[in-house]
């Protein structure tokens, strides 16, 4: 009799134990999976910065612990239920502890991983963007000209590189270097900039430039508005002897990428048949670029050196002689009105007397 009762009790405990372990294991696995998904969700859905999650999820786990304990106790009304409940509560307490303890550490790690990923993605995006611009430049520029991608460089580095390449080109008489800023606006606008332009039968450069100067003076004399009239702009009394010296590129295009183009042309002004500043409302006509560049090369040995979307720099081996600077300043005005942005033309005149670079910018 006693043996039968013992066997019945053991059979009952065994069945209860198996069922209890199944319920406890199932709840534990489900909550463990939910815990992992919660931490992942904090990262994937950008919720990791919401501080209330630090309190909501432990509370949620606590409620699950109570409900799970009640569920287990409702199945068994005996001592074995207490054991299963203790096991289940221990697992849940461990999850709550891990969540509270690891939440800040997880957030810090995920933030670090996201920062690293963003930096990598940004770098790859910039590389792909620059490559697309580089490829477009190859499509625009004749394949007989060599294009070298430079990456990001400072003004000083670009200037030194240009002067080095200029010396090499002069010595070999094989190419004329020009540094170009990789810009999607430049590459896109260049595709149509030279459409239907006939560069044959160009007028005499010197005569054309003088006509442009005369036209510019006439227009500015009639329309120049206060506070500076054209007479005041050109009055020799306003010559204070000051003028900035430009011996280097002064663009400060931080973060931009550049390319060096070695043009295999007979004359420097022919560069403007392939590339030119196209930005700004007053960007010069394609023919004007060539005519002015030809005139300045023949008279001052000036060559185009840097070409950006709305800017061009010419380089002269030696600054212009003082007696020629006033006429040259007027020519600069005719080519680009922005070159005379100073209150008086004499600052530009004094600058030309000592500068190796001429800067033109179209707003």
C-alpha positions as semicolon CSV with decimal commas, in nm:
position;residue;x (nm);y (nm);z (nm)
1;X;0,000;0,000;0,000
2;X;0,272;0,238;0,097
3;X;0,464;0,150;-0,220
4;X;0,158;0,221;-0,437
5;X;0,105;0,562;-0,273
6;X;0,474;0,651;-0,315
7;X;0,463;0,552;-0,683
8;X;0,149;0,758;-0,737
9;X;0,312;1,061;-0,572
10;X;0,632;1,021;-0,779
11;X;0,432;0,980;-1,098
12;X;0,235;1,294;-1,016
13;X;0,547;1,493;-0,928
14;X;0,719;1,370;-1,246
15;X;0,432;1,477;-1,466
16;X;0,409;1,810;-1,289
17;X;0,785;1,856;-1,313
18;X;0,785;1,787;-1,688
19;X;0,491;2,021;-1,747
20;X;0,639;2,285;-1,520
21;X;0,978;2,272;-1,689
22;X;0,807;2,307;-2,029
23;X;0,610;2,613;-1,919
24;X;0,910;2,768;-1,743
25;X;1,140;2,698;-2,039
26;X;0,889;2,832;-2,290
27;X;0,832;3,156;-2,100
28;X;1,204;3,200;-2,042
29;X;1,292;3,148;-2,411
30;X;1,017;3,381;-2,529
31;X;1,121;3,656;-2,290
32;X;1,489;3,607;-2,377
33;X;1,405;3,648;-2,746
34;X;1,195;3,954;-2,669
35;X;1,481;4,099;-2,466
36;X;1,724;4,062;-2,756
37;X;1,473;4,210;-3,002
38;X;1,415;4,503;-2,768
39;X;1,783;4,591;-2,752
40;X;1,811;4,560;-3,132
41;X;1,500;4,772;-3,176
42;X;1,654;5,047;-2,968
43;X;1,925;5,071;-3,233
44;X;1,730;5,000;-3,553
45;X;1,448;5,243;-3,483
46;X;1,657;5,518;-3,325
47;X;1,483;5,485;-2,989
48;X;1,797;5,439;-2,787
49;X;1,809;5,804;-2,684
50;X;1,462;5,793;-2,525
51;X;1,543;5,765;-2,158
52;X;1,200;5,635;-2,062
53;X;1,287;5,299;-2,220
54;X;1,524;5,244;-1,930
55;X;1,218;5,228;-1,700
56;X;0,942;5,093;-1,926
57;X;1,105;4,766;-2,022
58;X;1,210;4,660;-1,669
59;X;0,856;4,739;-1,553
60;X;0,721;4,534;-1,841
61;X;0,949;4,245;-1,746
62;X;0,832;4,280;-1,386
63;X;0,466;4,252;-1,492
64;X;0,549;3,945;-1,701
65;X;0,720;3,796;-1,398
66;X;0,408;3,841;-1,183
67;X;0,175;3,705;-1,451
68;X;0,406;3,412;-1,521
69;X;0,427;3,332;-1,150
70;X;0,048;3,342;-1,115
71;X;0,017;3,117;-1,421
72;X;0,253;2,859;-1,274
73;X;0,089;2,869;-0,931
74;X;-0,254;2,827;-1,086
75;X;-0,141;2,496;-1,242
76;X;-0,003;2,356;-0,918
77;X;-0,124;2,392;-0,568
78;X;0,166;2,222;-0,408
79;X;0,528;2,277;-0,308
80;X;0,670;2,196;-0,655
81;X;0,495;2,507;-0,793
82;X;0,700;2,720;-0,558
83;X;1,018;2,571;-0,701
84;X;0,912;2,646;-1,060
85;X;0,806;2,995;-0,961
86;X;1,141;3,060;-0,793
87;X;1,322;2,939;-1,108
88;X;1,106;3,156;-1,333
89;X;1,135;3,462;-1,110
90;X;1,512;3,416;-1,095
91;X;1,536;3,416;-1,474
92;X;1,319;3,724;-1,498
93;X;1,513;3,904;-1,225
94;X;1,831;3,827;-1,415
95;X;1,687;3,977;-1,738
96;X;1,573;4,288;-1,553
97;X;1,915;4,325;-1,394
98;X;2,090;4,276;-1,730
99;X;1,866;4,528;-1,903
100;X;1,918;4,796;-1,638
101;X;2,292;4,731;-1,617
102;X;2,365;4,685;-1,986
103;X;2,126;4,944;-2,126
104;X;2,369;5,240;-2,091
105;X;2,662;5,026;-2,206
106;X;2,465;4,900;-2,504
107;X;2,362;5,252;-2,599
108;X;2,722;5,372;-2,577
109;X;2,843;5,082;-2,791
110;X;2,569;5,129;-3,048
111;X;2,637;5,502;-3,063
112;X;3,002;5,428;-3,128
113;X;2,915;5,173;-3,395
114;X;2,674;5,414;-3,562
115;X;2,933;5,692;-3,562
116;X;3,187;5,462;-3,722
117;X;2,934;5,348;-3,978
118;X;2,827;5,706;-4,058
119;X;3,189;5,807;-4,105
120;X;3,249;5,510;-4,332
121;X;2,928;5,571;-4,526
122;X;3,003;5,941;-4,562
123;X;3,353;5,861;-4,687
124;X;3,220;5,607;-4,937
125;X;2,948;5,847;-5,051
126;X;3,202;6,123;-5,109
127;X;3,432;5,883;-5,292
128;X;3,149;5,768;-5,519
129;X;3,037;6,127;-5,575
130;X;3,389;6,240;-5,665
131;X;3,434;5,941;-5,894
132;X;3,116;6,033;-6,079
133;X;3,244;6,388;-6,126
134;X;3,581;6,255;-6,235
135;X;3,410;6,029;-6,490
136;X;3,200;6,319;-6,618
137;X;3,513;6,527;-6,658
138;X;3,663;6,249;-6,869
139;X;3,353;6,250;-7,089
140;X;3,378;6,627;-7,141
141;X;3,752;6,666;-7,190
142;X;3,910;6,523;-7,504
143;X;4,088;6,194;-7,432
144;X;4,416;6,332;-7,568
145;X;4,443;6,547;-7,255
146;X;4,558;6,384;-6,931
147;X;4,341;6,416;-6,620
148;X;4,484;6,344;-6,275
149;X;4,257;6,331;-5,970
150;X;4,414;6,523;-5,681
151;X;4,166;6,473;-5,397
152;X;4,138;6,741;-5,128
153;X;4,419;6,994;-5,105
154;X;4,482;7,331;-4,941
155;X;4,529;7,652;-5,136
156;X;4,902;7,646;-5,066
157;X;4,934;7,284;-5,178
158;X;4,742;7,356;-5,498
159;X;4,956;7,661;-5,571
160;X;5,280;7,471;-5,518
161;X;5,157;7,184;-5,732
162;X;5,054;7,419;-6,010
163;X;5,387;7,603;-6,012
164;X;5,572;7,271;-6,021
165;X;5,362;7,142;-6,310
166;X;5,389;7,477;-6,489
167;X;5,769;7,456;-6,474
168;X;5,760;7,097;-6,605
169;X;5,525;7,194;-6,887
170;X;5,742;7,491;-6,987
171;X;6,052;7,275;-6,989
172;X;5,903;6,989;-7,189
173;X;5,681;7,214;-7,404
174;X;5,444;6,919;-7,403
175;X;5,146;7,037;-7,199
176;X;4,983;7,330;-7,021
177;X;4,855;7,251;-6,669
178;X;4,525;7,372;-6,529
179;X;4,376;7,280;-6,192
180;X;4,000;7,230;-6,192
181;X;3,763;7,199;-5,898
182;X;3,546;6,887;-5,922
183;X;3,196;7,031;-5,904
184;X;2,870;6,879;-6,032
185;X;2,744;7,222;-6,140
186;X;3,056;7,274;-6,348
187;X;3,042;6,934;-6,517
188;X;2,668;6,957;-6,584
189;X;2,676;7,310;-6,727
190;X;2,983;7,242;-6,937
191;X;2,796;6,981;-7,139
192;X;2,589;7,257;-7,301
193;X;2,820;7,556;-7,257
194;X;2,998;7,507;-7,590
195;X;2,692;7,404;-7,792
196;X;2,675;7,576;-8,131
197;X;2,987;7,783;-8,062
198;X;3,203;7,845;-8,368
199;X;3,561;7,927;-8,272
200;X;3,672;7,988;-8,630
201;X;3,730;8,338;-8,765
202;X;3,781;8,501;-8,425
203;X;3,842;8,879;-8,437
204;X;4,176;9,041;-8,363
205;X;4,223;8,999;-7,988
206;X;4,380;9,338;-7,911
207;X;4,121;9,531;-8,109
208;X;3,833;9,329;-7,963
209;X;3,951;9,381;-7,604
210;X;3,988;9,758;-7,656
211;X;3,636;9,774;-7,799
212;X;3,510;9,586;-7,495
213;X;3,691;9,835;-7,267
214;X;3,540;10,133;-7,449
215;X;3,193;9,980;-7,427
216;X;3,238;9,906;-7,056
217;X;3,353;10,264;-6,984
218;X;3,059;10,412;-7,179
219;X;2,804;10,194;-7,002
220;X;2,949;10,254;-6,656
221;X;2,978;10,627;-6,711
222;X;2,608;10,644;-6,791
223;X;2,469;10,391;-6,545
224;X;2,711;10,367;-6,251
225;X;2,508;10,443;-5,940
226;X;2,594;10,616;-5,615
227;X;2,778;10,615;-5,384
228;X;3,059;10,569;-5,641
229;X;3,035;10,723;-5,983
230;X;3,262;10,608;-6,262
231;X;3,457;10,932;-6,232
232;X;3,517;10,870;-5,862
233;X;3,602;10,507;-5,931
234;X;3,883;10,609;-6,168
235;X;3,993;10,937;-6,004
236;X;4,376;10,933;-5,954
237;X;4,325;11,127;-5,627
238;X;4,186;10,806;-5,478
239;X;4,513;10,620;-5,534
240;X;4,630;10,537;-5,182
241;X;4,910;10,310;-5,303
242;X;4,748;10,004;-5,147
243;X;4,673;9,681;-5,329
244;X;4,665;9,321;-5,210
245;X;4,933;9,086;-5,339
246;X;4,818;8,757;-5,491
247;X;5,103;8,507;-5,505
248;X;4,888;8,205;-5,423
249;X;4,542;8,069;-5,478
250;X;4,296;8,222;-5,232
251;X;3,979;8,018;-5,257
252;X;3,975;7,826;-4,927
253;X;3,767;7,546;-5,081
254;X;3,802;7,322;-4,776
255;X;3,684;6,968;-4,839
256;X;3,653;7,007;-5,217
257;X;3,826;6,776;-5,460
258;X;4,041;6,888;-5,748
259;X;4,182;6,751;-6,071
260;X;4,493;6,846;-6,266
261;X;4,441;6,856;-6,642
262;X;4,745;6,850;-6,867
263;X;4,621;7,011;-7,187
264;X;4,811;6,918;-7,501
265;X;4,729;7,230;-7,701
266;X;4,936;7,462;-7,918
267;X;4,833;7,780;-7,734
268;X;4,722;7,838;-7,371
269;X;4,402;8,019;-7,471
270;X;4,279;7,705;-7,649
271;X;4,214;7,556;-7,305
272;X;3,892;7,758;-7,299
273;X;3,759;7,546;-7,586
274;X;3,728;7,258;-7,340
275;X;3,663;7,406;-6,998
276;X;3,565;7,747;-6,863
277;X;3,396;7,919;-6,568
278;X;3,024;7,882;-6,635
279;X;2,867;8,000;-6,309
280;X;2,721;8,334;-6,212
281;X;2,495;8,567;-6,404
282;X;2,778;8,743;-6,583
283;X;2,994;8,448;-6,684
284;X;3,178;8,541;-7,003
285;X;3,090;8,413;-7,346
286;X;3,303;8,114;-7,459
287;X;3,459;8,330;-7,730
288;X;3,538;8,611;-7,482
289;X;3,737;8,369;-7,270
290;X;3,953;8,279;-7,567
291;X;3,995;8,634;-7,702
292;X;4,087;8,790;-7,366
293;X;4,317;8,497;-7,281
294;X;4,492;8,527;-7,619
295;X;4,539;8,903;-7,577
296;X;4,681;8,869;-7,225
297;X;4,909;8,584;-7,323
298;X;5,054;8,773;-7,618
299;X;5,104;9,090;-7,412
300;X;5,181;8,963;-7,059
301;X;5,246;8,589;-7,103
302;X;4,942;8,521;-6,880
303;X;4,792;8,172;-6,883
304;X;4,480;8,020;-6,720
305;X;4,584;7,833;-6,406
306;X;4,278;7,753;-6,193
307;X;3,924;7,711;-6,322
308;X;3,627;7,661;-6,090
309;X;3,253;7,682;-6,148
310;X;3,240;8,061;-6,112
311;X;3,607;8,155;-6,081
312;X;3,920;8,164;-6,294
313;X;4,277;8,249;-6,202
314;X;4,539;8,356;-6,454
315;X;4,907;8,318;-6,379
316;X;5,179;8,560;-6,493
317;X;5,549;8,474;-6,449
318;X;5,628;8,836;-6,366
319;X;5,396;9,109;-6,234
320;X;5,289;9,365;-6,492
321;X;5,496;9,681;-6,530
322;X;5,337;9,978;-6,348
323;X;5,278;10,185;-6,664
324;X;5,056;9,907;-6,806
325;X;4,854;9,828;-6,494
326;X;4,582;10,091;-6,535
327;X;4,494;9,979;-6,888
328;X;4,507;9,616;-6,772
329;X;4,274;9,695;-6,482
330;X;4,024;9,840;-6,730
331;X;4,052;9,523;-6,936
332;X;3,987;9,318;-6,625
333;X;3,676;9,530;-6,568
334;X;3,557;9,461;-6,920
335;X;3,615;9,088;-6,876
336;X;3,468;9,063;-6,525
337;X;3,300;9,352;-6,347
338;X;3,351;9,173;-6,012
339;X;3,726;9,226;-6,048
340;X;3,665;9,591;-5,957
341;X;3,475;9,530;-5,637
342;X;3,704;9,768;-5,445
343;X;3,574;10,126;-5,410
344;X;3,842;10,252;-5,648
345;X;4,025;10,100;-5,940
346;X;4,365;10,199;-5,800
347;X;4,371;9,918;-5,550
348;X;4,344;9,679;-5,841
349;X;4,614;9,870;-6,029
350;X;4,850;9,847;-5,732
351;X;4,769;9,480;-5,691
352;X;4,860;9,407;-6,054
353;X;5,199;9,569;-6,003
354;X;5,305;9,296;-5,760
355;X;5,081;8,990;-5,812
356;X;5,146;8,667;-5,999
357;X;4,779;8,567;-6,003
358;X;4,478;8,748;-6,144
359;X;4,149;8,649;-5,987
360;X;3,811;8,676;-6,163
361;X;3,486;8,582;-5,998
362;X;3,129;8,597;-6,131
363;X;2,864;8,621;-5,863
